């Protein structure tokens, strides 16, 4: 997976969203933290759909689109 361009993009986006969440928490900025959380969930869902489609996230199985 590490050589996949999709994996690399997801990993970069996960890092970026995690840093945004950290910064928002440090600043005690609730709105920014909620936004960063949404970004984290989106990246996790995207990666799971691509690389682990049978593994649920947030305890929920994926719904086919």
C-alpha positions as CSV (number, residue, x, y, z in Angstrom):
1,X,0.0,0.0,0.0
2,X,2.8,2.4,0.8
3,X,3.7,2.7,-2.9
4,X,0.1,3.5,-3.9
5,X,-0.5,7.2,-4.9
6,X,-3.9,7.0,-3.2
7,X,-2.4,5.7,0.0
8,X,0.2,8.5,0.0
9,X,-2.5,11.1,-0.6
10,X,-4.6,9.7,2.2
11,X,-1.6,9.6,4.6
12,X,-0.8,13.2,3.8
13,X,-4.4,14.3,4.3
14,X,-4.6,12.3,7.6
15,X,-1.4,14.1,8.8
16,X,-2.8,17.5,7.8
17,X,-6.1,16.9,9.5
18,X,-4.5,15.6,12.6
19,X,-2.3,18.7,12.9
20,X,-5.3,20.9,12.3
21,X,-7.1,19.1,15.2
22,X,-4.1,19.4,17.4
23,X,-3.8,23.2,16.7
24,X,-7.5,23.7,17.2
25,X,-7.4,21.8,20.6
26,X,-4.4,23.9,21.7
27,X,-6.2,27.1,20.7
28,X,-9.4,25.8,22.4
29,X,-11.2,26.6,19.1
30,X,-14.2,24.3,19.2
31,X,-15.4,25.2,15.6
32,X,-12.0,24.4,14.1
33,X,-11.8,21.2,16.1
34,X,-15.2,20.1,14.8
35,X,-14.0,20.9,11.2
36,X,-10.8,19.0,11.7
37,X,-12.7,16.0,13.1
38,X,-14.8,16.0,9.9
39,X,-11.7,16.0,7.8
40,X,-10.2,13.1,9.9
41,X,-13.4,11.0,9.4
42,X,-13.5,11.7,5.7
43,X,-9.9,10.6,5.2
44,X,-10.4,7.5,7.3
45,X,-13.5,6.5,5.4
46,X,-11.8,7.1,2.1
47,X,-8.8,5.0,3.0
48,X,-11.0,2.2,4.4
49,X,-13.1,2.1,1.3
50,X,-10.0,1.8,-0.9
51,X,-7.8,-0.5,1.2
52,X,-10.0,-2.3,3.8
53,X,-13.5,-2.3,2.4
54,X,-14.5,-5.2,4.6
55,X,-13.3,-3.5,7.8
56,X,-15.9,-1.2,9.3
57,X,-15.0,2.2,10.6
58,X,-16.7,3.7,13.6
59,X,-18.2,0.3,14.2
60,X,-20.3,0.6,11.1
61,X,-20.0,-1.5,7.9
62,X,-19.6,0.4,4.7
63,X,-22.6,1.0,2.6
64,X,-22.0,0.4,-1.1
65,X,-22.6,3.5,-3.3
